[in-house]
Amino acid sequence: MLGRNNAQLSLSFGVNDIDGTIDDSTRIYSMAGSEEQHPTMTTEQLVTLIRQVKRKPIERDTLYNEIRDYTSEFNPSEIPTNLN
């Protein structure tokens, strides 16, 4: 509900948890005054958002057990485009 830019800013200031799941069928976004009324993001977009501010994208469960570490996974956007 913060928006992508504020989420990245928060990460830059030390926030270490971004909630990735909320029911989009409610009107909570407009009620909360969110700039983005449909802030749906894919996992890849969320990982990219986190990487852009030099943080480690790690998926965790409700009890903060690690489910998946995206820090060392292949990132297609990091491939050099000029391979000649």
PDB file of N, CA, C and O in Angstrom:
ATOM      1  N   MET A   1       0.808  -1.191   0.000  1.00  0.00           N
ATOM      2  CA  MET A   1       0.000   0.000   0.000  1.00  0.00           C
ATOM      3  C   MET A   1       0.852   1.256   0.000  1.00  0.00           C
ATOM      4  O   MET A   1       0.344   2.353  -0.233  1.00  0.00           O
ATOM      5  N   LEU A   2       2.138   1.103   0.259  1.00  0.00           N
ATOM      6  CA  LEU A   2       3.041   2.258   0.236  1.00  0.00           C
ATOM      7  C   LEU A   2       3.361   2.713  -1.178  1.00  0.00           C
ATOM      8  O   LEU A   2       3.677   3.882  -1.402  1.00  0.00           O
ATOM      9  N   GLY A   3       3.282   1.805  -2.119  1.00  0.00           N
ATOM     10  CA  GLY A   3       3.734   2.084  -3.478  1.00  0.00           C
ATOM     11  C   GLY A   3       5.155   1.576  -3.645  1.00  0.00           C
ATOM     12  O   GLY A   3       5.879   1.380  -2.669  1.00  0.00           O
ATOM     13  N   ARG A   4       5.533   1.370  -4.871  1.00  0.00           N
ATOM     14  CA  ARG A   4       6.850   0.796  -5.165  1.00  0.00           C
ATOM     15  C   ARG A   4       7.998   1.703  -4.704  1.00  0.00           C
ATOM     16  O   ARG A   4       8.954   1.227  -4.091  1.00  0.00           O
ATOM     17  N   ASN A   5       7.908   2.999  -4.994  1.00  0.00           N
ATOM     18  CA  ASN A   5       8.995   3.908  -4.622  1.00  0.00           C
ATOM     19  C   ASN A   5       9.173   3.990  -3.111  1.00  0.00           C
ATOM     20  O   ASN A   5      10.300   3.959  -2.618  1.00  0.00           O
ATOM     21  N   ASN A   6       8.082   4.094  -2.379  1.00  0.00           N
ATOM     22  CA  ASN A   6       8.182   4.168  -0.919  1.00  0.00           C
ATOM     23  C   ASN A   6       8.648   2.842  -0.322  1.00  0.00           C
ATOM     24  O   ASN A   6       9.335   2.830   0.699  1.00  0.00           O
ATOM     25  N   ALA A   7       8.280   1.734  -0.948  1.00  0.00           N
ATOM     26  CA  ALA A   7       8.757   0.429  -0.477  1.00  0.00           C
ATOM     27  C   ALA A   7      10.274   0.359  -0.615  1.00  0.00           C
ATOM     28  O   ALA A   7      10.963  -0.106   0.293  1.00  0.00           O
ATOM     29  N   GLN A   8      10.799   0.824  -1.761  1.00  0.00           N
ATOM     30  CA  GLN A   8      12.246   0.823  -1.958  1.00  0.00           C
ATOM     31  C   GLN A   8      12.936   1.791  -0.997  1.00  0.00           C
ATOM     32  O   GLN A   8      13.999   1.480  -0.459  1.00  0.00           O
ATOM     33  N   LEU A   9      12.350   2.938  -0.785  1.00  0.00           N
ATOM     34  CA  LEU A   9      12.908   3.904   0.154  1.00  0.00           C
ATOM     35  C   LEU A   9      12.963   3.304   1.558  1.00  0.00           C
ATOM     36  O   LEU A   9      13.954   3.460   2.272  1.00  0.00           O
ATOM     37  N   SER A  10      11.897   2.623   1.942  1.00  0.00           N
ATOM     38  CA  SER A  10      11.845   1.972   3.261  1.00  0.00           C
ATOM     39  C   SER A  10      12.940   0.919   3.392  1.00  0.00           C
ATOM     40  O   SER A  10      13.596   0.822   4.429  1.00  0.00           O
ATOM     41  N   LEU A  11      13.133   0.127   2.331  1.00  0.00           N
ATOM     42  CA  LEU A  11      14.195  -0.876   2.343  1.00  0.00           C
ATOM     43  C   LEU A  11      15.565  -0.212   2.504  1.00  0.00           C
ATOM     44  O   LEU A  11      16.439  -0.740   3.191  1.00  0.00           O
ATOM     45  N   SER A  12      15.744   0.934   1.873  1.00  0.00           N
ATOM     46  CA  SER A  12      17.012   1.658   1.965  1.00  0.00           C
ATOM     47  C   SER A  12      17.286   2.147   3.380  1.00  0.00           C
ATOM     48  O   SER A  12      18.440   2.303   3.779  1.00  0.00           O
ATOM     49  N   PHE A  13      16.216   2.389   4.139  1.00  0.00           N
ATOM     50  CA  PHE A  13      16.370   2.864   5.512  1.00  0.00           C
ATOM     51  C   PHE A  13      16.351   1.731   6.531  1.00  0.00           C
ATOM     52  O   PHE A  13      16.298   1.986   7.734  1.00  0.00           O
ATOM     53  N   GLY A  14      16.393   0.475   6.065  1.00  0.00           N
ATOM     54  CA  GLY A  14      16.546  -0.638   6.986  1.00  0.00           C
ATOM     55  C   GLY A  14      15.365  -1.572   7.141  1.00  0.00           C
ATOM     56  O   GLY A  14      15.480  -2.593   7.819  1.00  0.00           O
ATOM     57  N   VAL A  15      14.228  -1.253   6.531  1.00  0.00           N
ATOM     58  CA  VAL A  15      13.095  -2.183   6.601  1.00  0.00           C
ATOM     59  C   VAL A  15      13.540  -3.505   5.997  1.00  0.00           C
ATOM     60  O   VAL A  15      14.232  -3.515   4.980  1.00  0.00           O
ATOM     61  N   ASN A  16      13.153  -4.625   6.610  1.00  0.00           N
ATOM     62  CA  ASN A  16      13.615  -5.912   6.102  1.00  0.00           C
ATOM     63  C   ASN A  16      12.477  -6.880   5.823  1.00  0.00           C
ATOM     64  O   ASN A  16      12.690  -8.092   5.772  1.00  0.00           O
ATOM     65  N   ASP A  17      11.272  -6.356   5.644  1.00  0.00           N
ATOM     66  CA  ASP A  17      10.130  -7.234   5.383  1.00  0.00           C
ATOM     67  C   ASP A  17       9.117  -6.501   4.523  1.00  0.00           C
ATOM     68  O   ASP A  17       8.659  -5.414   4.877  1.00  0.00           O
ATOM     69  N   ILE A  18       8.773  -7.094   3.402  1.00  0.00           N
ATOM     70  CA  ILE A  18       7.728  -6.549   2.536  1.00  0.00           C
ATOM     71  C   ILE A  18       6.636  -7.593   2.448  1.00  0.00           C
ATOM     72  O   ILE A  18       6.893  -8.736   2.070  1.00  0.00           O
ATOM     73  N   ASP A  19       5.429  -7.210   2.792  1.00  0.00           N
ATOM     74  CA  ASP A  19       4.298  -8.135   2.732  1.00  0.00           C
ATOM     75  C   ASP A  19       3.898  -8.304   1.276  1.00  0.00           C
ATOM     76  O   ASP A  19       3.545  -7.330   0.611  1.00  0.00           O
ATOM     77  N   GLY A  20       3.951  -9.518   0.782  1.00  0.00           N
ATOM     78  CA  GLY A  20       3.669  -9.766  -0.619  1.00  0.00           C
ATOM     79  C   GLY A  20       2.281 -10.283  -0.902  1.00  0.00           C
ATOM     80  O   GLY A  20       1.948 -10.489  -2.069  1.00  0.00           O
ATOM     81  N   THR A  21       1.450 -10.504   0.101  1.00  0.00           N
ATOM     82  CA  THR A  21       0.142 -11.096  -0.133  1.00  0.00           C
ATOM     83  C   THR A  21      -0.930 -10.328   0.624  1.00  0.00           C
ATOM     84  O   THR A  21      -0.856 -10.169   1.842  1.00  0.00           O
ATOM     85  N   ILE A  22      -1.915  -9.861  -0.106  1.00  0.00           N
ATOM     86  CA  ILE A  22      -3.095  -9.246   0.503  1.00  0.00           C
ATOM     87  C   ILE A  22      -4.239  -9.440  -0.480  1.00  0.00           C
ATOM     88  O   ILE A  22      -4.028  -9.387  -1.691  1.00  0.00           O
ATOM     89  N   ASP A  23      -5.416  -9.658   0.012  1.00  0.00           N
ATOM     90  CA  ASP A  23      -6.576  -9.896  -0.846  1.00  0.00           C
ATOM     91  C   ASP A  23      -6.927  -8.634  -1.614  1.00  0.00           C
ATOM     92  O   ASP A  23      -7.298  -7.625  -1.013  1.00  0.00           O
ATOM     93  N   ASP A  24      -6.816  -8.679  -2.930  1.00  0.00           N
ATOM     94  CA  ASP A  24      -7.059  -7.517  -3.783  1.00  0.00           C
ATOM     95  C   ASP A  24      -8.544  -7.244  -4.000  1.00  0.00           C
ATOM     96  O   ASP A  24      -8.899  -6.269  -4.663  1.00  0.00           O
ATOM     97  N   SER A  25      -9.411  -8.084  -3.456  1.00  0.00           N
ATOM     98  CA  SER A  25     -10.842  -7.895  -3.690  1.00  0.00           C
ATOM     99  C   SER A  25     -11.448  -6.838  -2.760  1.00  0.00           C
ATOM    100  O   SER A  25     -12.591  -6.423  -2.954  1.00  0.00           O
ATOM    101  N   THR A  26     -10.697  -6.410  -1.770  1.00  0.00           N
ATOM    102  CA  THR A  26     -11.210  -5.394  -0.855  1.00  0.00           C
ATOM    103  C   THR A  26     -10.916  -4.004  -1.396  1.00  0.00           C
ATOM    104  O   THR A  26     -10.176  -3.850  -2.368  1.00  0.00           O
ATOM    105  N   ARG A  27     -11.485  -3.022  -0.779  1.00  0.00           N
ATOM    106  CA  ARG A  27     -11.228  -1.634  -1.165  1.00  0.00           C
ATOM    107  C   ARG A  27     -10.222  -0.984  -0.219  1.00  0.00           C
ATOM    108  O   ARG A  27     -10.211   0.235  -0.052  1.00  0.00           O
ATOM    109  N   ILE A  28      -9.386  -1.804   0.392  1.00  0.00           N
ATOM    110  CA  ILE A  28      -8.450  -1.294   1.390  1.00  0.00           C
ATOM    111  C   ILE A  28      -7.447  -0.314   0.805  1.00  0.00           C
ATOM    112  O   ILE A  28      -7.002   0.596   1.504  1.00  0.00           O
ATOM    113  N   TYR A  29      -7.084  -0.476  -0.453  1.00  0.00           N
ATOM    114  CA  TYR A  29      -6.100   0.409  -1.063  1.00  0.00           C
ATOM    115  C   TYR A  29      -6.622   1.843  -1.123  1.00  0.00           C
ATOM    116  O   TYR A  29      -5.930   2.777  -0.719  1.00  0.00           O
ATOM    117  N   SER A  30      -7.843   2.014  -1.629  1.00  0.00           N
ATOM    118  CA  SER A  30      -8.395   3.365  -1.710  1.00  0.00           C
ATOM    119  C   SER A  30      -8.700   3.917  -0.324  1.00  0.00           C
ATOM    120  O   SER A  30      -8.527   5.111  -0.076  1.00  0.00           O
ATOM    121  N   MET A  31      -9.153   3.054   0.577  1.00  0.00           N
ATOM    122  CA  MET A  31      -9.447   3.500   1.940  1.00  0.00           C
ATOM    123  C   MET A  31      -8.171   3.957   2.647  1.00  0.00           C
ATOM    124  O   MET A  31      -8.211   4.863   3.479  1.00  0.00           O
ATOM    125  N   ALA A  32      -7.048   3.335   2.318  1.00  0.00           N
ATOM    126  CA  ALA A  32      -5.777   3.690   2.943  1.00  0.00           C
ATOM    127  C   ALA A  32      -5.103   4.869   2.247  1.00  0.00           C
ATOM    128  O   ALA A  32      -4.064   5.350   2.700  1.00  0.00           O
ATOM    129  N   GLY A  33      -5.694   5.330   1.149  1.00  0.00           N
ATOM    130  CA  GLY A  33      -5.130   6.463   0.427  1.00  0.00           C
ATOM    131  C   GLY A  33      -3.958   6.105  -0.461  1.00  0.00           C
ATOM    132  O   GLY A  33      -3.138   6.964  -0.784  1.00  0.00           O
ATOM    133  N   SER A  34      -3.866   4.845  -0.859  1.00  0.00           N
ATOM    134  CA  SER A  34      -2.767   4.389  -1.693  1.00  0.00           C
ATOM    135  C   SER A  34      -2.812   5.039  -3.070  1.00  0.00           C
ATOM    136  O   SER A  34      -3.879   5.203  -3.663  1.00  0.00           O
ATOM    137  N   GLU A  35      -1.624   5.408  -3.571  1.00  0.00           N
ATOM    138  CA  GLU A  35      -1.532   5.953  -4.921  1.00  0.00           C
ATOM    139  C   GLU A  35      -1.814   4.870  -5.952  1.00  0.00           C
ATOM    140  O   GLU A  35      -2.401   5.142  -6.999  1.00  0.00           O
ATOM    141  N   GLU A  36      -1.399   3.649  -5.659  1.00  0.00           N
ATOM    142  CA  GLU A  36      -1.603   2.529  -6.567  1.00  0.00           C
ATOM    143  C   GLU A  36      -2.823   1.749  -6.097  1.00  0.00           C
ATOM    144  O   GLU A  36      -2.809   1.147  -5.024  1.00  0.00           O
ATOM    145  N   GLN A  37      -3.871   1.764  -6.900  1.00  0.00           N
ATOM    146  CA  GLN A  37      -5.111   1.111  -6.500  1.00  0.00           C
ATOM    147  C   GLN A  37      -5.098  -0.392  -6.756  1.00  0.00           C
ATOM    148  O   GLN A  37      -5.900  -1.119  -6.170  1.00  0.00           O
ATOM    149  N   HIS A  38      -4.209  -0.867  -7.613  1.00  0.00           N
ATOM    150  CA  HIS A  38      -4.065  -2.299  -7.894  1.00  0.00           C
ATOM    151  C   HIS A  38      -2.571  -2.634  -7.904  1.00  0.00           C
ATOM    152  O   HIS A  38      -1.988  -2.859  -8.965  1.00  0.00           O
ATOM    153  N   PRO A  39      -1.961  -2.664  -6.725  1.00  0.00           N
ATOM    154  CA  PRO A  39      -0.506  -2.823  -6.651  1.00  0.00           C
ATOM    155  C   PRO A  39      -0.012  -4.255  -6.787  1.00  0.00           C
ATOM    156  O   PRO A  39       0.901  -4.665  -6.070  1.00  0.00           O
ATOM    157  N   THR A  40      -0.596  -5.013  -7.689  1.00  0.00           N
ATOM    158  CA  THR A  40      -0.190  -6.399  -7.891  1.00  0.00           C
ATOM    159  C   THR A  40       1.191  -6.454  -8.531  1.00  0.00           C
ATOM    160  O   THR A  40       1.477  -5.720  -9.477  1.00  0.00           O
ATOM    161  N   MET A  41       2.049  -7.333  -8.004  1.00  0.00           N
ATOM    162  CA  MET A  41       3.379  -7.530  -8.559  1.00  0.00           C
ATOM    163  C   MET A  41       3.661  -9.018  -8.646  1.00  0.00           C
ATOM    164  O   MET A  41       3.242  -9.793  -7.786  1.00  0.00           O
ATOM    165  N   THR A  42       4.372  -9.409  -9.689  1.00  0.00           N
ATOM    166  CA  THR A  42       4.815 -10.797  -9.797  1.00  0.00           C
ATOM    167  C   THR A  42       6.004 -10.992  -8.858  1.00  0.00           C
ATOM    168  O   THR A  42       6.581 -10.023  -8.365  1.00  0.00           O
ATOM    169  N   THR A  43       6.358 -12.236  -8.620  1.00  0.00           N
ATOM    170  CA  THR A  43       7.520 -12.532  -7.788  1.00  0.00           C
ATOM    171  C   THR A  43       8.767 -11.914  -8.405  1.00  0.00           C
ATOM    172  O   THR A  43       9.596 -11.341  -7.697  1.00  0.00           O
ATOM    173  N   GLU A  44       8.900 -12.029  -9.722  1.00  0.00           N
ATOM    174  CA  GLU A  44      10.067 -11.473 -10.409  1.00  0.00           C
ATOM    175  C   GLU A  44      10.149  -9.954 -10.212  1.00  0.00           C
ATOM    176  O   GLU A  44      11.233  -9.418  -9.984  1.00  0.00           O
ATOM    177  N   GLN A  45       9.011  -9.263 -10.301  1.00  0.00           N
ATOM    178  CA  GLN A  45       8.996  -7.814 -10.104  1.00  0.00           C
ATOM    179  C   GLN A  45       9.380  -7.448  -8.674  1.00  0.00           C
ATOM    180  O   GLN A  45      10.107  -6.482  -8.445  1.00  0.00           O
ATOM    181  N   LEU A  46       8.889  -8.223  -7.723  1.00  0.00           N
ATOM    182  CA  LEU A  46       9.208  -7.969  -6.321  1.00  0.00           C
ATOM    183  C   LEU A  46      10.689  -8.213  -6.036  1.00  0.00           C
ATOM    184  O   LEU A  46      11.320  -7.440  -5.315  1.00  0.00           O
ATOM    185  N   VAL A  47      11.240  -9.283  -6.600  1.00  0.00           N
ATOM    186  CA  VAL A  47      12.667  -9.585  -6.446  1.00  0.00           C
ATOM    187  C   VAL A  47      13.496  -8.458  -7.063  1.00  0.00           C
ATOM    188  O   VAL A  47      14.484  -8.027  -6.469  1.00  0.00           O
ATOM    189  N   THR A  48      13.112  -7.982  -8.233  1.00  0.00           N
ATOM    190  CA  THR A  48      13.828  -6.891  -8.893  1.00  0.00           C
ATOM    191  C   THR A  48      13.775  -5.622  -8.055  1.00  0.00           C
ATOM    192  O   THR A  48      14.787  -4.937  -7.901  1.00  0.00           O
ATOM    193  N   LEU A  49      12.610  -5.306  -7.516  1.00  0.00           N
ATOM    194  CA  LEU A  49      12.444  -4.130  -6.667  1.00  0.00           C
ATOM    195  C   LEU A  49      13.418  -4.184  -5.488  1.00  0.00           C
ATOM    196  O   LEU A  49      14.038  -3.179  -5.141  1.00  0.00           O
ATOM    197  N   ILE A  50      13.546  -5.352  -4.880  1.00  0.00           N
ATOM    198  CA  ILE A  50      14.434  -5.537  -3.731  1.00  0.00           C
ATOM    199  C   ILE A  50      15.898  -5.452  -4.151  1.00  0.00           C
ATOM    200  O   ILE A  50      16.707  -4.827  -3.466  1.00  0.00           O
ATOM    201  N   ARG A  51      16.237  -6.075  -5.269  1.00  0.00           N
ATOM    202  CA  ARG A  51      17.622  -6.056  -5.753  1.00  0.00           C
ATOM    203  C   ARG A  51      18.077  -4.647  -6.129  1.00  0.00           C
ATOM    204  O   ARG A  51      19.246  -4.304  -5.953  1.00  0.00           O
ATOM    205  N   GLN A  52      17.169  -3.840  -6.641  1.00  0.00           N
ATOM    206  CA  GLN A  52      17.528  -2.487  -7.072  1.00  0.00           C
ATOM    207  C   GLN A  52      18.056  -1.631  -5.924  1.00  0.00           C
ATOM    208  O   GLN A  52      18.803  -0.681  -6.158  1.00  0.00           O
ATOM    209  N   VAL A  53      17.684  -1.950  -4.712  1.00  0.00           N
ATOM    210  CA  VAL A  53      18.195  -1.201  -3.557  1.00  0.00           C
ATOM    211  C   VAL A  53      19.242  -2.009  -2.794  1.00  0.00           C
ATOM    212  O   VAL A  53      19.518  -1.752  -1.622  1.00  0.00           O
ATOM    213  N   LYS A  54      19.819  -2.991  -3.488  1.00  0.00           N
ATOM    214  CA  LYS A  54      20.944  -3.776  -2.961  1.00  0.00           C
ATOM    215  C   LYS A  54      20.605  -4.555  -1.696  1.00  0.00           C
ATOM    216  O   LYS A  54      21.446  -4.695  -0.807  1.00  0.00           O
ATOM    217  N   ARG A  55      19.386  -5.059  -1.611  1.00  0.00           N
ATOM    218  CA  ARG A  55      18.972  -5.901  -0.484  1.00  0.00           C
ATOM    219  C   ARG A  55      18.831  -7.337  -0.981  1.00  0.00           C
ATOM    220  O   ARG A  55      18.765  -7.573  -2.187  1.00  0.00           O
ATOM    221  N   LYS A  56      18.786  -8.289  -0.061  1.00  0.00           N
ATOM    222  CA  LYS A  56      18.691  -9.703  -0.403  1.00  0.00           C
ATOM    223  C   LYS A  56      17.224 -10.129  -0.450  1.00  0.00           C
ATOM    224  O   LYS A  56      16.533 -10.059   0.566  1.00  0.00           O
ATOM    225  N   PRO A  57      16.738 -10.570  -1.613  1.00  0.00           N
ATOM    226  CA  PRO A  57      15.360 -11.046  -1.715  1.00  0.00           C
ATOM    227  C   PRO A  57      15.245 -12.500  -1.255  1.00  0.00           C
ATOM    228  O   PRO A  57      15.683 -13.420  -1.947  1.00  0.00           O
ATOM    229  N   ILE A  58      14.658 -12.686  -0.096  1.00  0.00           N
ATOM    230  CA  ILE A  58      14.479 -14.022   0.469  1.00  0.00           C
ATOM    231  C   ILE A  58      13.018 -14.191   0.849  1.00  0.00           C
ATOM    232  O   ILE A  58      12.470 -13.393   1.609  1.00  0.00           O
ATOM    233  N   GLU A  59      12.391 -15.232   0.318  1.00  0.00           N
ATOM    234  CA  GLU A  59      10.988 -15.525   0.639  1.00  0.00           C
ATOM    235  C   GLU A  59      10.943 -16.318   1.939  1.00  0.00           C
ATOM    236  O   GLU A  59      11.679 -17.287   2.122  1.00  0.00           O
ATOM    237  N   ARG A  60      10.064 -15.883   2.834  1.00  0.00           N
ATOM    238  CA  ARG A  60       9.929 -16.543   4.138  1.00  0.00           C
ATOM    239  C   ARG A  60       8.471 -16.862   4.415  1.00  0.00           C
ATOM    240  O   ARG A  60       7.565 -16.256   3.842  1.00  0.00           O
ATOM    241  N   ASP A  61       8.259 -17.822   5.303  1.00  0.00           N
ATOM    242  CA  ASP A  61       6.888 -18.161   5.680  1.00  0.00           C
ATOM    243  C   ASP A  61       6.455 -17.287   6.865  1.00  0.00           C
ATOM    244  O   ASP A  61       7.183 -16.383   7.275  1.00  0.00           O
ATOM    245  N   THR A  62       5.285 -17.560   7.401  1.00  0.00           N
ATOM    246  CA  THR A  62       4.726 -16.775   8.497  1.00  0.00           C
ATOM    247  C   THR A  62       5.627 -16.730   9.718  1.00  0.00           C
ATOM    248  O   THR A  62       5.634 -15.738  10.447  1.00  0.00           O
ATOM    249  N   LEU A  63       6.387 -17.791   9.949  1.00  0.00           N
ATOM    250  CA  LEU A  63       7.281 -17.855  11.103  1.00  0.00           C
ATOM    251  C   LEU A  63       8.711 -17.438  10.749  1.00  0.00           C
ATOM    252  O   LEU A  63       9.639 -17.661  11.528  1.00  0.00           O
ATOM    253  N   TYR A  64       8.883 -16.835   9.580  1.00  0.00           N
ATOM    254  CA  TYR A  64      10.169 -16.343   9.082  1.00  0.00           C
ATOM    255  C   TYR A  64      11.181 -17.440   8.775  1.00  0.00           C
ATOM    256  O   TYR A  64      12.384 -17.181   8.741  1.00  0.00           O
ATOM    257  N   ASN A  65      10.707 -18.656   8.552  1.00  0.00           N
ATOM    258  CA  ASN A  65      11.588 -19.709   8.060  1.00  0.00           C
ATOM    259  C   ASN A  65      11.837 -19.455   6.582  1.00  0.00           C
ATOM    260  O   ASN A  65      10.922 -19.084   5.846  1.00  0.00           O
ATOM    261  N   GLU A  66      13.062 -19.653   6.155  1.00  0.00           N
ATOM    262  CA  GLU A  66      13.400 -19.397   4.760  1.00  0.00           C
ATOM    263  C   GLU A  66      12.746 -20.427   3.849  1.00  0.00           C
ATOM    264  O   GLU A  66      12.863 -21.633   4.067  1.00  0.00           O
ATOM    265  N   ILE A  67      12.059 -19.934   2.826  1.00  0.00           N
ATOM    266  CA  ILE A  67      11.436 -20.802   1.824  1.00  0.00           C
ATOM    267  C   ILE A  67      12.301 -20.834   0.575  1.00  0.00           C
ATOM    268  O   ILE A  67      12.577 -21.901   0.028  1.00  0.00           O
ATOM    269  N   ARG A  68      12.731 -19.645   0.120  1.00  0.00           N
ATOM    270  CA  ARG A  68      13.516 -19.572  -1.103  1.00  0.00           C
ATOM    271  C   ARG A  68      14.411 -18.330  -1.064  1.00  0.00           C
ATOM    272  O   ARG A  68      13.968 -17.236  -0.715  1.00  0.00           O
ATOM    273  N   ASP A  69      15.668 -18.528  -1.428  1.00  0.00           N
ATOM    274  CA  ASP A  69      16.639 -17.440  -1.464  1.00  0.00           C
ATOM    275  C   ASP A  69      16.861 -17.041  -2.925  1.00  0.00           C
ATOM    276  O   ASP A  69      17.348 -17.844  -3.722  1.00  0.00           O
ATOM    277  N   TYR A  70      16.509 -15.816  -3.271  1.00  0.00           N
ATOM    278  CA  TYR A  70      16.634 -15.333  -4.643  1.00  0.00           C
ATOM    279  C   TYR A  70      17.940 -14.583  -4.882  1.00  0.00           C
ATOM    280  O   TYR A  70      18.150 -14.069  -5.981  1.00  0.00           O
ATOM    281  N   THR A  71      18.823 -14.503  -3.886  1.00  0.00           N
ATOM    282  CA  THR A  71      20.034 -13.698  -4.033  1.00  0.00           C
ATOM    283  C   THR A  71      21.007 -14.256  -5.067  1.00  0.00           C
ATOM    284  O   THR A  71      21.697 -13.488  -5.737  1.00  0.00           O
ATOM    285  N   SER A  72      21.072 -15.544  -5.203  1.00  0.00           N
ATOM    286  CA  SER A  72      22.041 -16.113  -6.138  1.00  0.00           C
ATOM    287  C   SER A  72      21.380 -16.736  -7.368  1.00  0.00           C
ATOM    288  O   SER A  72      22.051 -17.365  -8.187  1.00  0.00           O
ATOM    289  N   GLU A  73      20.083 -16.562  -7.493  1.00  0.00           N
ATOM    290  CA  GLU A  73      19.401 -17.134  -8.653  1.00  0.00           C
ATOM    291  C   GLU A  73      19.679 -16.300  -9.891  1.00  0.00           C
ATOM    292  O   GLU A  73      19.928 -15.097  -9.813  1.00  0.00           O
ATOM    293  N   PHE A  74      19.632 -16.961 -11.021  1.00  0.00           N
ATOM    294  CA  PHE A  74      19.844 -16.347 -12.318  1.00  0.00           C
ATOM    295  C   PHE A  74      18.849 -15.218 -12.542  1.00  0.00           C
ATOM    296  O   PHE A  74      17.646 -15.393 -12.349  1.00  0.00           O
ATOM    297  N   ASN A  75      19.355 -14.061 -12.950  1.00  0.00           N
ATOM    298  CA  ASN A  75      18.517 -12.904 -13.228  1.00  0.00           C
ATOM    299  C   ASN A  75      18.687 -12.519 -14.695  1.00  0.00           C
ATOM    300  O   ASN A  75      19.742 -12.003 -15.063  1.00  0.00           O
ATOM    301  N   PRO A  76      17.677 -12.754 -15.553  1.00  0.00           N
ATOM    302  CA  PRO A  76      17.795 -12.477 -16.984  1.00  0.00           C
ATOM    303  C   PRO A  76      18.185 -11.031 -17.293  1.00  0.00           C
ATOM    304  O   PRO A  76      18.853 -10.796 -18.300  1.00  0.00           O
ATOM    305  N   SER A  77      17.800 -10.065 -16.480  1.00  0.00           N
ATOM    306  CA  SER A  77      18.116  -8.670 -16.753  1.00  0.00           C
ATOM    307  C   SER A  77      19.593  -8.360 -16.516  1.00  0.00           C
ATOM    308  O   SER A  77      20.069  -7.290 -16.895  1.00  0.00           O
ATOM    309  N   GLU A  78      20.317  -9.286 -15.892  1.00  0.00           N
ATOM    310  CA  GLU A  78      21.728  -9.053 -15.616  1.00  0.00           C
ATOM    311  C   GLU A  78      22.633  -9.638 -16.704  1.00  0.00           C
ATOM    312  O   GLU A  78      23.856  -9.546 -16.594  1.00  0.00           O
ATOM    313  N   ILE A  79      22.059 -10.235 -17.748  1.00  0.00           N
ATOM    314  CA  ILE A  79      22.851 -10.792 -18.846  1.00  0.00           C
ATOM    315  C   ILE A  79      23.314  -9.669 -19.755  1.00  0.00           C
ATOM    316  O   ILE A  79      22.506  -8.820 -20.131  1.00  0.00           O
ATOM    317  N   PRO A  80      24.577  -9.637 -20.116  1.00  0.00           N
ATOM    318  CA  PRO A  80      25.038  -8.619 -21.061  1.00  0.00           C
ATOM    319  C   PRO A  80      24.314  -8.773 -22.393  1.00  0.00           C
ATOM    320  O   PRO A  80      24.173  -9.888 -22.896  1.00  0.00           O
ATOM    321  N   THR A  81      23.860  -7.674 -22.962  1.00  0.00           N
ATOM    322  CA  THR A  81      23.133  -7.744 -24.243  1.00  0.00           C
ATOM    323  C   THR A  81      24.074  -7.822 -25.421  1.00  0.00           C
ATOM    324  O   THR A  81      23.687  -8.315 -26.481  1.00  0.00           O
ATOM    325  N   ASN A  82      25.304  -7.349 -25.270  1.00  0.00           N
ATOM    326  CA  ASN A  82      26.276  -7.376 -26.346  1.00  0.00           C
ATOM    327  C   ASN A  82      27.260  -8.509 -26.090  1.00  0.00           C
ATOM    328  O   ASN A  82      28.210  -8.350 -25.323  1.00  0.00           O
ATOM    329  N   LEU A  83      27.036  -9.634 -26.721  1.00  0.00           N
ATOM    330  CA  LEU A  83      27.897 -10.806 -26.509  1.00  0.00           C
ATOM    331  C   LEU A  83      28.892 -11.010 -27.641  1.00  0.00           C
ATOM    332  O   LEU A  83      29.486 -12.083 -27.735  1.00  0.00           O
ATOM    333  N   ASN A  84      29.093 -10.027 -28.498  1.00  0.00           N
ATOM    334  CA  ASN A  84      30.040 -10.135 -29.624  1.00  0.00           C
ATOM    335  C   ASN A  84      31.462  -9.961 -29.180  1.00  0.00           C
ATOM    336  O   ASN A  84      32.376 -10.023 -30.001  1.00  0.00           O
TER     337      ASN A  84
END
